[in-house]
Amino acid sequence: MTDLLRLPILLNMVRDTISDPRRGAEMVLALNLPRSALWLAFALTIVFSMILAVLVTFVLGTPEEGPLTGRTPVALGLLQGAFLFLAVHAVTHIGRIFGGTGSFEGALALITWLQFIFIVLQVLQLMVALIAPPLAAVISLLAIVLFFWLLSHFVTVLHGFTSVGQVFLMTLLSFMVILFTLSLVLSLLGLGLPTGTPT
């Protein structure tokens, strides 16, 4: 278990998950981590995302316009945490509505792992942006596709579904509904919604 705290091990798991999402999801679920450990990992990914956001702003500068312009890292972290928390519940309960058998702990583990993968990708994107900025934009587009690709396989494994294609369509539709609902609520509160994939 302590091997999971070693960065090389985690990076190898990221590589294996991207190359074989189904197997990656099975590995994460097989760890059977207690809920307390899962919540700690969830919180740490949010903190890492906040630190990375500060680093990106420092290196690349603050965007002139956008829904998140002017937000503090803490506000962005809380906003992202709320979004991911909602995603965990959505993966759990929407999957069960369609006959899935996945648990809340399993959904929490997989969403947290998905977030960690995209933290790694964002670090890679930052490095590429310093060398070849146009390629960073390409990575952003590929990351969106990868997000839905991984999430679809994760949900399929978690709930014991058989068709990744059907899960992909269900995930895409559910994501759009959740995004619209959350953006409406946040707009009423005067807040912005994170754009793109969770990073």
C-alpha angles and dihedrals in degrees: 000000000000088000087073089069091063113095096217090056092049092047090051089052090050090052092047092047093052092048093044112016094178093054091044091055091049091052092052094047091046089062087070092199118192117255092250091058091046092053090048091051090046091053093046092054089054091050092048089050091052092050091048091049090055090048093049091050091049094050102035101024131237118299112251094225137017143105092272098045112126095017117132119237089249092054091047090048092052090047092050091045090054091049093050092044088054090047091055092053092044093052090048102045102031089050090052091050088061092049100272123151102205123133131231090243090054092050091048091051094049096045090049091050091047090053091051091051090055092048087058090047091049090053088052090048091051091052091049091047090059091053106030113007095189090059090055089063090052090052089053091055092046090049091059091054091045091051094059092039093055095039092052092053092044092053091045092055095040096053099032095245120160105208116067090185093059091045090051092055091045091048093048093049093045091047091053092050093047092046092051093047094046093046090051092051093045092047089056087052092048094247133125129236122236110254127217124008124340108271 
